Amino acid sequence: MLIDRRDRRPILLANARVIDPSRDLDFPGDVLITDGAIREAKRGIGAAGVPEGTEVVECRGNIVAPGLIDMRAFIGEPGEEGRESIASASQAAAAGGVTTIICQPETQPTIDDPTIVDFIHRRARDTGIVHVHAMAALTKGLKGEEMTEIGLLKAAGAVGFTDGTRSVTNAQVMRRALIYARDFDVLIVHHTEDPNLTGEGVMNEGEFASRLGLIGVPKIAETIMLERDMRLVALTDGRYHAASVTCPESLEVLRRAKDAGLHVTASASINHLALNEIDVGHYRTFFKMSPPLRNEDDRKALVAAVEEGLIDVVMSDHNPQDVEVKRLPFAEAAPGAIGIETMLPAGLRLVHNGELKLMTLLKALSTRPAELLGLPGGSLRPGSQADVVVIDPDVPWILDRDELKSKCRNTPFDEARMQGRAVRTIVGGRTVYEYV
């Protein structure tokens, strides 16, 4: 249920399990929100010591944590609002406990001009119910040939730079971008997939692809591009983030770079952490993604890397696609799956399975993205912006794609049995979603 976002009464989240990954705190207590900020998060605040008119929410042991920050999501506005608009994406985000969306630049027109960044922010203020920030294009028109005006785009409010699902194959362009990123203290986010090695591949290269008669995408397409980028980071001392790592070979490259003290971080999508290539089954196109789902050993290695902290961020890689481009033969179907609304429940699967600690998951979903992008949120420290999610970690439910808030319904989790979900989402001190 979506709530009137104009209501900004003080809120007391009482009798909760308070988890603050920014301080590694996990304790039973209360959280008081006033004037859009966290006033207190401690044991025993009690209803008697709060301002008059405070809304008291009885959490009954449910988790109170910083709101999630989705670092990689496609929103079609401007130009492709039929796939997803800021309004629909923010409603899906609120239902999934996400309080901040970082949208990708692959719009029409591309987010490669300060006026487009300004447009995104104005539309978010007018139609969104969560925070929406733009990640601007790294190269003009996403062509990989000429850098965008990084300084002007940052001044307009861009929180990072990326070419979305396209890799910059020109090493000179990437080198220059990393130098400018260093000078302006901005983050370069790169999709590491050599298009020449990817070729016509449509799923993970291996025995299963061969059995299905489909052309595979080799892991080396990712690893070679990542290895090149690490050499360029060492040369330039720029800040770099691998958009979506998917295999152990890439993890080794990442480990060496971090051990060498390079300013390098990485994300993994919730799809690659929760699913594997076998889920493709009999050519199920909702499981066609880029990079492709890997094998089970690869999935386990990614989860272990998140737990270790080698992978810093878990993101949705939200990519809405309509039936016209999904209900096609597997090789012809567009890649991508929606994920803003299902990122948290899919992550809780890993917690319930004993593969991830809850603190680790919440840190990768909130605190680390906030730190890397220099955004408020990701913390329950007193004085922090009151972006908060209340999570019932145990409630059982079955995902019905017709109930999702996104405009497109290409979810790989349709009819999946879930355990745990967001039951209340608070943005800037206002409740924007409540599960009833």
N, C-alpha and C positions, 0 to 999 in steps of 0.2 A: 504494500500500500504506500503510495507516494503522499507526502505530507506538505502542508502549506509552509514553504520555506521562509515566509516572512516572520514566523513565530520564533522569537529569539529570547524567550524566557530562560533564566538560569536552569540548568539541568543537573540533577544529582543522580548518578548511576550508582545505585546502592547494592551492597552485598554481592560484589562481582569478584571474579578472578582477574586481577589487573596484571597485564603483561606489557611491559615497556622494553622493547628490544634495544632502544637507544641507551638504556642503563642496565641491561641484563637483569631486570627486576620481574619477579613473578610472585605475587602475594595476594591473599584475600583482602579486599578493601573496597573503598569507594572512590569515585572520581567526580569532582565538582567542576562544572563548566559555567563561566559567567562572561558576558561581553565578548563572546566569540573566542575565548581562550581557556586553557586549562588553569583553573585556580589552585586546585589541590588534587593530589592522587595519593591517598594514604589509607591506613586503617582507621576506622572509627570516626569518620566525619559526622555521620548521623544527620537526620532530617532537622534536628533542633538547631543546629548551628549553621543553617544556610539562609540566604536572603529570602525575604517574603516573596511569595509567588513562584518559588522554585518548583519545577516539575520533577517529581521524584519517580524514577524508573527502578522498579525492583528487578534486579538482574538474576536473582536466584542462582548464583554461582556461575552464570554465563561469563564468557571471556570479554573483557574490555581491553581493546588494543588500539594503537594508532591506525587511522584509515589507510587503506592500501593505495599504493601509487603504481599505476600500470604504465611502464616505461616504453611500451611499444604497441600502439593500437592504430589501426586505420580508421579514420573518419572521413566520409566522402565529401564533406562540405569544405570548400565550395566545389560545385560541378558534378559531384556524384552522390547527391543527397538520396537518390533512390536506393543506394546500398546502405548508407548510414548517415544520419545527420548528427549535429552536435546535441540536439535535444534527445534523440533516441539513444545515442551512445551514453549520454550522461544518466539517463534513466536506467539503462542496463548496468552501468557502473554502480549506481546507488544500490541497486538490488543485489549486487555482488560484493558490497562492502568497499568498493573502490571510491576514494574521495578525490583523486587526482588522475587525470588521463593525459598522457603525452602523445599527441597525435602526430602522424607521419606526414611527410611533405608530398606524397603522391596524389595530389588533388588536381583539379582542373579549374584554374591554372595552378601550376606547381607553387608550393610555398618557397619561393626563391626571391621574394621582394618584400621589403618592410611593410608595404601596404597590405599584403596578404596576411602577414603575421598580425597586424592590427585588426584586420577583418575577423580573424579567428577569435581574438580576444573579445572583440565587441559582441560577436554572435554568442560566445560562451556566456557573457554577462547577461545577454537578453534572453537566451533560450535554455541554457544549461542549468543543472542543479548541483553539479560538482565542479571542481576546478578543472579547466582545460588549458593546457599549455602547448605551444607549437614547437616542434623540432623542425628547423628549417632545412632546406636542401643544401647539400654540400657543394654540388655543382649546378650550374645553370641548366634548367630544364631536365635535370637528372641525367644529363647526357655523358657525364664523366669527362668532360673536355675542358671546362673553364670554371674556376672557383666562383662561388657566390660572394657577395659583399658581407663577409663574416662580421665585421665591426658594426655595420649598419643594422644587420639583422639581429645581432645581440642587443643593440640599443633599443630595437623595436620590441624586444621581449622574447626572442627565440632562446630556448633553454639548452639547445644542443644542435648538432649538425649531422645529417645523414642523407644518403641517397635511397633510403628505404630498403626495398628488396633488391636493389641493384648494387653491384660491386663496382668500385672504381678500379678499373684494370690498368689505367695509366699511372705508373709508379711516381712519375714526376708530379702529377697533379696531387696525388695523395701526400707526397713529401711536402709540397707547398702548403697544403691544407693543414697539416700537422704543425708546421711552423707558425702559421697564423693562429691556429688554435692555442698554441703555447702563449703567444703574445697577448691574446685576448682572454686567456684563461677560460676557454670553453671546451666542451667535450665533443670529440669526433666519435660517432657511432657508425660502425661499418658492418655491412652484410658480407660475410666472407665466403664467397662461392665463385670460383673461377668459371665464367660462363663457357669457356672453350672446353673445359673438362666436363662440365655438367652436360653440355650438348643437348640431346633430345631426351635425356633421362627424366623419368617421372616418379621413380621411387628409389629406395635404397638399393644400391648394387649388391647382389648376393644371390644365394640359392633361391630364396623365396621369389625374387623378381624374375628369375629365370623360369621357375615353375609357372608363373603367371604369364610368361611371354612378354614381359614389359622391360623396357630399357632402363637400366639402373643409373643412379647418380653415385659416383665413387666418393668415399670419404676424403680422398686426397684433394678433391676439388675445394673443399673447405680448408684443409690443413695447409696446403701450399699458399693460399691467399693470406691466411693468418700468419704463417711464417714470414712471408714478405713484409707484412705490416709491422711485425715485431722488429724487424731490422730497421724499418723506417722510423719507428718510435724511438729506438735506441739512437738513431742519427739525429733526430730533431728534438727529443725530450718533450714531445707533445703529450696531451692527455687523450687516451684511446680506450674505446669500449667495443668489444666484440658483440655484435647484435644478438647472435644466436649460435652458440656452440652445441654440437650434437654428438661428438664422438671422442673416445679416449685419446686418439692421436692429437686432436686439437687441445685437449686438456694438458698434455705434456708440453706442448708449445707454450701454452698459457702459464704453466707452472715455472718453466725456465725463465720466462719474461718477468714474472713477479719476483722470483728469487734473485734476479739481476737488478731489482729495484726500479724497474720501469713503471711508468704511470699507466698501468693497464688493468682493466676490469672486464667483466663479461657477464652476459645474461644467458639463460636457457629458458625456453618457452615451457609453459605448463604441459603442453601437448607432448613434448619430447621427454618430460619427466614422468608422465602418467601413462603414456601409450607406447606401443612399438609397432614394427612393420607388420606383424601378424594381424593386427587389428584391421589392416586393409582388407583381409578376408577375400571375398569374391568381388574384387574391384569396387570397393565402397569408396566413392569419390569424396565423401566428407572427411576421409582420412588422408587425402592427397594434400601435401603441404610442401612448402619450400623454406628451409631445407627439408628433405623427406624424413619421415619417421625412421629411426634406425632399429637395430636388433635389440633383443632384451639385455644382452650384456652391455651394450652401449647405454641403454636407459639406466641401468643400475649404476654404471660409472658416473653418469651425470648427476644422479641423486646423491651419490657419495661425495661428489665435488661440491654440491650445494651445502651439504652437511659440514664439510671441511672448511667452507668459505672460499674455496678456489673459484667457484662460480658465485658472483656477488649478488645477482638479481634474478628473480623469477618474474617473468612477464607473460601476458596473455597471447601476444602476437595476433591480436584480434583482427580478422580479415574477412569481413562479410562478403559473401558471394551469392547472387540470386540463383534460382533454379535453372535459369536458361543456360548458365555456364557451369553448373554442377551436375545436372542430370544429363550427362554425356558419357560416352565411353571414357574409361579412366585416363587414357593417354591424351584425350582432347579436353578434359575438364580443367577448369581453372583451379590452381592450388589455393589453399587457405581455409581457415575455420574461425568461427566466432569464439570468443573466449572471455570477454570482460566479466560476464555474469557467472561463469563457471570456474574461473581461476581459483578462487578460494575453496570451493567444495572439492575440486580435483586435488588441490594441495593437501586438504585435510585427509584425503584417502591415504596419502603417503604417510601422514602422521599416524593414522589409525593402524596402518600396516607395519608400523615400527621402523620405517625407512628414514624418516626425518623427525627431528625434534620440533615441537611446536614453536619454540623460541626461534629456531633457525629459520623456519618457514616465514614467520611474521617479519623477521629482520630482512629477509630477502625480498619480501613483498612491500615493505614500507620504509624502514629506516635507511637501508642502503641506497635505494633510488633517490630519496630526499637528499642524502649526503652527496651523491655523485652529481646531481643536477643543481645543487644549491637552493633547494626549495624548502619552504616551511613545511611542517608536518613530519611524520615518521617518529614522533616522540610524544610522551605524556608528561614531560617535565612541566612544572608550573610555569606559566607564561607562554607555553607553546600554543600555536594555532590549534583550535579545537576541531580537528578532523579526526573522528573517532568511529570505530566500528564495534558493535556488540555482536559476539558470535556465540551461537549455541552449537557446541562442537559435536553433540551427540544426536540431534534430531534426525530421524530417518526420513527420506523422501525420494521420490522417483522423478527424474527430470523429464518434463514435458515441454518439448520445444515450442509448442503453441503458446506457452505461458511466458516465454522469454520476451524481454523488452526490445531487443535488437530488431531492426527491420528485416534482416535476413536470418534464416534459421539453420544455417549450415553448421550445426554443432556435432562434433564426434561423440558427444555424451548423451544423445537422445535415448530416453528410456533407461538410462543408467541408474543404478541404485546408489544414492549418495548418503553420507552421514555427516551432518554438520553444514551450517550456512550462516550468512549474515542475517541477523534479526532486527538490527537497527543501524542506520548509517547517519552520522552527524557531520555536517560540513560547515565549518566556520561558526560552530555553536548552534546551528539549526538542524533539527531532525528532517532529513529529506526522504527517508525510507523507513518503513516499519513492516516487518513480516507478521502477518496475522493469519 
